[in-house]
Amino acid sequence: MEEYLIYVAILSIGLIMRLFGGGGAVLALPILTEYFGLPMVLAVPATLLSMFCTAGLASCKFIIQRSIDFKIIFSWFVYCAVGSVIGSAINQLNIFSDMVLKILFVCVLSLSAISMIRSKTKIPEILADKIYILATTIGVMTGLLGISGGFLLTPSLILFYGFSVDTGARHVLLIVTLNTFIASLSYINIYKSIDQNILILFCLLPVVGVVLGEILSRYIKLKKKILGYFLLGVAVYMLV
């Protein structure tokens, strides 16, 4: 029974990505560390590869429809990419223990969850006109913790450009695709150390979730608060 629940959870990674434009990585990483027992140095690249496949498929529709602004995508991706390479390099130096990385992951997760639950979220004034600082920081989080950055990017794009949640999610999915691709390349030599069956499972099953999410998105409207409470629950679980 537990095994089937894990499969459902992995499938939900793609479902969450499609419906919310982010949040899949925060479900993938705990499953890889808590259930499959992977250390953070292996769980992070596995999560990044999963996010690349998942977000890549989810963003294909919007690329074909040309319903995204590629200038905005490029401006954020450049800084995110630089940050992700830096984060990946730091992680591979093994400076931080698994416990420290998990605590940092939980802190980022909790802050993001709280920002989603609150009705209004403001960008600190120091970052108001400094996209490069925010984007680079998100990139570092991606490379270091395996966080794709979707749940951080979506509120940022909404606040910076006045996007609706749906429009912000469209742009975020492509940024996440490009960002996780660059970060994954930084871990290219580590993938051979990971069980290939696990990689295949986390790359294919979430794709099914994306398809289901695409179908559900036509009939239901979900609020960011729902994802916020979910992320907060994951953070509490990891602490326990």
Buried (B, 14 or more C-beta within 10 A) or exposed (E): EEEEEBEEBBBBBBBBBBBBBBBBBBBBBBBBBEBBEBEBBBBBBBBBBBBBBBBBBBBBBBBEEEEBBEEBBEBBBBBBBBBBBBBBEBBBEEEBEBEEBBBBBBEBBBEBBBBBBEEEBEBEEEBEEEBBBBBBBBBBBBBBBBBBBBBBBBBBBBBBEEBEBEBBBBBBBBBBBBBBBBBBBBBEEBBEEBEEEBBEBBBBBBBEBBBBBBEEBEEEEEEBEEBBEBBBEBBEEBEE
